[in-house]
Amino acid sequence: MTKDYDLIVIGNSRAGAYAALAATQLKARVALIEPENLQSNWLGQEALYNQALMQVGRVLQQVRKAPEFGINPARNYSISDTAELKKQLVKQSGEVGRNEPWQVREAEKEEIRTYLSPLESTAHFPTVEIPDAMEWAEMVVSTCSEATSPAILASFGVDIISGNGEFCRLPHLGFVINNRRLRARAYLIATGSCPEIPDIDGLDTISYCTPRNIWQHIATYQVTSRGNVIETGLNDTVPQETDKVTKPSPQGKPENLEETTPFKLQKNWLVVGSTPNAIELAQTLTRLDCQVTLAVSESLIFPQEDAEASRLVQAQLEAEGIRVLTQSPVTQVKWIEGKKWVQVGNRAIETDEILLATGQTPNIESLNLAGVGVKFSQKGLKLNQKLQTTNPRIYACGDVIGGYQFEHIAEYEASIAVKNALFFPRWTVDYQGIPWAIFTDPTLARVGLTEAQARRRYGKNVWVVRQYFKTLDKAQILGETTGFCKLVLRRNGTILGGLIVGANAEELIGAIALLIRHKIKVGSLAKMPQASPTMSEILYKTAQEWQRQRLESNKMLQNLLEGFFNWRRKW
């Protein structure tokens, strides 16, 4: 029987859009299904929006560190124009209700200057205008999402079909949508994931937010704060008797925000989870002047990562004022006398807001996967190395298959799945040489095996060398001396894994990934000096550290060299 398409991609995630474009470039006929009943996947606009606002926090932190470089806020005591002086006063004090022209008597000038002086002296403690930051983040998301918009996909020949659908087995394998049966040679599931909601006693009685809707939740709270806020289940906040109801945009910034009450973040936050999203957002909230408590069930904030790196990032979080509670699972929440109380380990904590970032759940419930022989669990789909499900004609990619949610890994998986689906399934995934980063400050970036994983696999045949950023001239100049580079090696110089914690780690890790991917030994890196002063010198110095340790461990060579120079001095 004739097939309608060569490939049907199910899901409007960025991985799905990438797969559809890749298939059309290979001259295949492709359909992209946009399910209406699935929540938006994490690797999409929400993740990008969060990253943009994290950048706001980073810039704010850099501005606050300016006095460390001898940069102090400018103070202008020579304001002669009374109108401008009054505007400065109103701007700083928040005074409203007076109309222009601004008339100030000469006798008032000194009083105004006296009032402005302490305000000017605190100018090096800047704050961020949340509505403006949200507007900027929304612009970034809009620009970055344009490349995978439905109009662009359609212009390349992708058939966009919106609606709710599911797989069917009889009379032939197909996908039914809008009362229409679509048939293809292969299918690719890229529906993404949604935030996992942990089983916590009393959670359904209060409002909370997740990484997917945190900024929309904050924006909605500002609107409802003008009236009474009713706490309901299912994370709903209902406004009552407000002067103006403002509808938030999909990215979270309310329309007509200037007509609402002054925008201000809730002061106390409890962040639950040890995922990258949890740690990144906890640090961002702290930099936006919130008091944050981070609760994790494990002994380390990054239980799957290198222990040394995890402890360093935790130390930085605590230095910025975050209260980190390890081995402290959240077991109960209650609404008591208008306040949220949370049982965290053996502590009862009062908080204004709760952010749940414990993980992701795949969007697969409505696809009838069991009916077509696809096995799955709460963590994701069961796949082989070719990204085939237990039904060999159905593939999957992206965060729907579980694991850390990284867009570049999802696109890599999509490229493998598309080739296997359109041609013969002979390509397999290899994650060994793919780098990734957790965008905390300092950034944690890794590729390949961790030290613990390498020792379990290779035993004593593992060397670990490290070099610290404080040894770099560039790091001293930038004031970014926190962090280190660690290489996990075999004795012959084969690189098993690399870890960088520090400034620009996400940019530097790519060089190590290239060496691993092409099986280039660390000795080649030691022979390639880097430009100086640069942060990339950390790679060269770490490789040189391997050479030094290798020489020290070779006692025979050391004795030979010592004997040679003793003989030459006497010759």
N, C-alpha and C positions, 0 to 999 in steps of 0.2 A: 504494500500500500504506500502511496506517495506521502511523504512527510511535508508538513507545512513549513518547517524551519530546520536549519542545520543545528541550531542551538537556541534553547529558551533559557534566559537568565531570570531567575525568580528573586526579586528584591531590588529596591532602588538605592541600595547602599553604594558608597563610592567604589567598593570592590566590584559590585555588580555592574556599575557604569563602566569601569575600566575594562572588565571582561567583555562587555558588549562591544565597546569600541575596538578592542583587540581582535575580536572575531570578525568584525566588519572589514578591518584592514586586511584580513586573510581571505576576503571575498565570500565569506559565509553569510547566509541569510539568518538574521538574528531578531528575536523578540525579547523585549525587556518588560517584565511584569512588575507593576507598582501596586503591591497589596495595600488596600486602604485600611484594613483592620489590624495591621501590625504597627506597633509603636516604632518610632524612628530609631534606627540603629545607632549604636554609640559612635562608630567610626564615621561620623558625618558632621553635620553642622554644629551639633552640641559640643563635640570634642574640640572642634576648631574654635568655637566661641569661648570655651573654657581656656584654651591655650592663649587666646588673644588677651583675655583679662588677667591671666597669669603674667603676661608680659607687662601689663600695667603695674602690677605689684613689683616686678623686678625693677622697672624704671623708677618707681617711687622709692624703692630701697636705695638705688644708686644716688638719687638726689639727696636723700637723707644722709648718705655717707660723704657728701661733698666737703664738710668741715675737716675730714681726715686729710684732705689734700690741700688744706689751707684756704679753701673757698668759703667765704662768709657772705651772707646776704647783704646786698647793697642797702644803705640807709640814706634816705634823701631828706635832709633837714632844710633844704632851700626852697621849699614850696612857697611861692609868693602869691599865686593866684588863689583867692579865697574860695572860688567855686571848685577848683580842682582839689583844694585841701578838704573841703567839705565832702566831696565825692570819695576821697580816700577814707575819711572817717566813717561814712555810711557803709562803704564797701567792707571795712574791717569789722565794724561793730554790728553789721546786719540791720542797722536802723532803716526803717521804711516809712512811707507815708508822707514824706515832705516833697513838695513840688518845686521844680525850677521856676525862676532863677534862684541859684543858691546864694543867699546873702548871709555873710558872716561878718560880725563886727571885728575890728582890729583887736579889741580886747579879748576876743574869744580864740585868736590864733594860737597864743601860747598854751592855752588850756587844751586845744585840739592836738597840738604837737606833743604835749605831755601825755595825752591819751594814746597817741599813735606810737610813741617811742617803744613801750614794752611790746606792742604788737609787732613792730618791725624787728625787734630783737629775737623774736621767735619765728621769723620767716624761714629759717632753715629747717623747720619741722613742717614740711608741706603735707597737704592732704589731697585726696583725689575726689573729683566730682563724679560720683558713680553714674549718673545719667549720661554725662559726656563720654565716660569710658565705655558704657554699653553701646552708645551710638557708634563710637569708633570701632568696637568689636563687631558690631553688626555690619558695618561697611566692609571690614576685612572678610567676614564670612561670605558676604554677597559677591565680592570680587573673586575669591578663591573657588566658590561653588559654580561660577559661570561656565567653567570648562566642561562640567558634567551635567549641565542643565538639560531638560528634555528637548529644548529647541536645538541645542548643539548635537545631541545624540540623534535626533531625527534627521538632521542635515547630513549625517554620515550614513544614513540608511537603516538605522535601528528602528524597529516598530515598537512604539511605546503603547502598552496596553494597561489601563488602570482598572482596578477592581479586585474583588475578593475571589480567590480560587483555591483549588486543591488538586492533588494528584489523583488519578484514577487508574485502575489496573485493567479493567475489562471494557470493551473487548480488546483494546490494545492500551499499552502504557501511554498516557497523555496527561495534559493539564487542563482542567475545566475552569473557565473563567467567563463570567457574564453569559452563562448558558451556552457557551461555545467550547468545543473540545479542540485543543491545540495539540498537534503531534510534532515531535522533533526526534532527531537521531540521538540527541543527548540533552540533558538538563543540568543546570548549574544553580545551586541554592546559595544565595548571597543576601539573605534577609537580615543579617546583622543580629544584634542583641539588644536587650533592654536591661536596666539596673535590676540586680537581684535584691529582693526584700527579705531580710533575715527573719527567722521565726523568733520574735521577741514578745514576751508577755506584755499586753497593754499597748502595743504599737498602733493598733487600729483605732485607738481612742484619741490620738493626738495628731497634729500636723508634723510633717517632716519633709525633707527634700533629699534629692539624689543628685549625682553629678550631671544627670541629664536635664534637670529643671531647677538647679539651685538659683540661677540668676533670675529666672522667671518668678520663682518663689519669692525672692527678695523684692523684686519690682512689684509684685502683687501685694505684698505686705505693706509697702509704702502707700499704696492706694487705699487699702482698707484701714490704715492707721488713723484716718480722719474720722472714722466711725467706730463701731464696735466690731471686733474680730471674734468670730465664733470658731472654736476648735472643733473640727469634725474628723471623722475617719477618712481613710484613703487619701490623706495628704491634701485635703481641701481647706481653703481659707475663705470664708464667706463674708463679704462686706455688708454692713447694715447701716442705713441712714447716712450714707456718705454724700457729700456735696456734689461729687462727680465720680462716676464709675469709669475707670480707664481700663481698656482692654489691652493686656500685654501682647506684644508681637511674638511670633514663634521663637525668636532668639531670646526673649525675655525683657526687652526694653519697652515699657508702656508707651503708648501713643499719648501725645499731649502731656508729657511728663511735667512740663513746666507749670501746669495748672494744679498739680497735686501739692501735698505738703512737702517740706524740705526732705530730701532723700538722705537717709541715714541707715547704715547697716546695724543690724541687731548686735548688741555688744558681746554676748556670751554664746559660743558655739561649741557643740560636742560633735566631733568627727569620728565616725565609727568605721574601722576597716584598716587593712594593711595593704591595699592595692595602690598602684601608682597614683590613681586619681585621688584617693584619700589624702595621701601625703602632699601632693602638689596643691590641692585646694586648701588644706590646713595651713600651709605656709602663705598662700595668697591671702587668705582671710586675715591672718595675723598682720601682714603688711598693710592691710586696709584698716588697721586700728581695731581689730576685733580681739577678744580674749578667747583663745582656742584651747580645748582639751582634746587630745587625740587618744582614742582607746583602741588597742589592738589585742587580739586574743593570744598571739604568739609572743615569744620572748624577744623577737626582733621586729622592727617596723617593716622590714623587707625580708620575710622568712625564706624566700626562695633565692635570695641573692647572697653575695659574699658578706660574711659576718662583719669583717673589718670595715667594709664600705657602709654597711647598714648602721653600724654604731657611729661612724663619722657624720652621716647625714642626721641621725638622731641628735647628736651633740649640737649640730648647727640649729636644728629646730628648737631645741631647748634654750640655746643662747638667744634666739629671737623672741622668746617668751612663751613658746608652746608648752603646755603641760602634757607630757607623754606618759601614758599609763600602759605598760606592757603586761602581758599575761592577765589581762583584765577584760574578760568577755562581758558584753552588755546582756543582762538577763531580764530586765523589767523596766518599763517606763510607766509613769503615772502623772496625771494632771491633778495637782493638789493646790487648792486655793488660788487658782489662776496662774500657777507656775508649773513648769515641766521638771519632773524629778526622774533621774535615771539611775538605776542600780548598775554600777560598773565595777565588776569584781566584788570587793568587800566595801566599796564606797558608794554613798548616795550623793549624786551631783545634781545641783540645780543649773538649768541652762535655759537660754532663750530659744535657741534653734538647734535642731539635730540634722546632721548630714550623714546619710547612710551610703557608704561606698565600699561595700564588702565584696562586690563582684558583679558579673554579668550573667544573664540568662538568655539562651538562644531563642530567637523568634521563629519557632517551628510548630507551635501548637495547632494552627489551623490548616496545615498543609497535608494532613492525612498521610504522613510518612509511614505509619505502621501498615496502612493498606497497600503500599507498594513495596514492602519488604525492606524498609530503611530502618536500621537500628539506631537508637539515640538514647541519651541520658539527660539529666538536668544540666550537666556541664557542657554538652555539645554532641555533635554527631560522631558516629563511629566511622573512621576513615582508614584507608590504607595509605601507603607512601605516594600513591598516584592521585590522592585526593578523591578517590572513588568511595561512595558509600557502599553499604551491603547490597544495594542494587547497582550493578556495574554501569548502568546508563545514566545514573544520577551522581553528580559531583557536588562539591561544596568548597567554599573558600571564605576567608574573612573571620570576623569574630563569632560567627555562628558555630564554628567548630571548637571554640573554647580557647583557653590560654590568654596570655597578655594581649591587649587590644592595641595594635600598632598598624597604622595605615599602610606603611611601606611593606610590611609583611603580608598584609591582605592582598596587595597588588601583586606581590611575588607569587602568592598562592593562586591568584586568578590567572596569571600568565601560564602557570603549569597546568591548571585545570582546563583552560581553553584549548591548549595544544592536545592534551589527552582526549578531550571530548570531541574535537573535530577530526583528529587523525587516529593513529594507533596509540593506545595508552602505554607508552614506554618511558615517559618522563617522570621523575620522582622528585620530591621536595628534599632540599638539603638546607637545614637551618644553621648549620655549623658556621658558615661564613657571613651570616646576616647580622649586622649590628643593630642595636636599639638603645634608646635612652629614656630615662625617667627625669623629667624636667623640674627637679627640685633645685635648690641653690645650697650647696654645690650640686651640679648635675651628675647623675650616675649613669654611665654608659658602659655597655658590655657587649662582647662578642665571643662565641665559642663556649668552652667549659669554664666553670668556676673552679677554684682551687680544690674545694671539697669533692666535686664531681670528678676532677682529674685524678685525685689520689685514690678514689674508689675504683677507678678504671685501670690506672697504670701503677698504682702502688708507690714504691720508692723511686721509680724512674720518672720523677717529676721534680722540676726545679721551679722555684718562684722567685722572681726578681721584681723589685719595686724602686721607684724614684719619686721624690716628693716635689710638689710645685714650688715650695719655698726655696729650692735650689736654682730656680730660673730667674734671670734678671727681669724678664718681661712680667712675670707674676709679681715681683716686687714693685715694679713700676705701676702696674694696674691695681695693686692692693688686693690681689686675688691669690693669696698664698695657701689657702686651705685646699687640701686634696693630694692625691697621689696617682701614679700609673703603676699597674701591676700586670706582669706578663706571666702566664702559666705555660711552662715549656717542658719538653722532654730533654734528656741529657744531650741529644745530638743537635739541639737548637730548633726542633720543630715546634711551632707555636700551637698550643692547644686552646688557648683562650686569652683574652685581654680585658682588662677592667680599668676604666679611668673615672675618677671622682674629682671633679673640680671644674673650673671655668673652661668653657669651650669644649667640654668632654664630648658632646654630641658631634662636634666637627672633627675632632682628633681621632675618634674611634674608627673612622672609615679606613684609615691607613692600615691599622692592624687587621681589619676585616679583609682588606685586599691581599695581605700577606697570607692569611689563613686560606682564603679561597683559592689562591694559586700555589699553595704549598711552598711558599718562600720562607726560608729559615731566618731566624732572628739575626744571624751574622750579616745578612745583606742590609738590614736596617742599621746595624752598627757601623757600616761602611758608608752611610749616606748622611753627612752632616746637614743640619737644617739651618735655615736663615736665622740670624741672631740680631737682636733679641726677639724671639717669638715664643708663643706657647707650645708650638710643635717641637721645640727642643726637648720636651719631656720624653718623646718617643726615642730620640737619639740617645739621651742620657740613660734611659732604662736599658736599652740594648747594650750600651757600654758597661753598665753594671753587670750584665750577664757575662760579658767578656772578662771582667775583673774577677768575678766569682769562679768562672771556669778556669782561669789561670791559677788562682789560689788553690783550687782543688786538685790540680795536677802536680803532685809533689815531685814526680820524676822530672818534669820539665823545669820546675823551680830549682831543683838541685843541679840540673845540667846548666842552666843559665848562671847560677851562682858560681859554679866551678869554672865556666868559660870566662867570666869577667875577672875572677881571681887570677886565672892563668894569664889573661891579657895584660893585667896591671903589672905583672912581674916580667913580662916579655920585653 
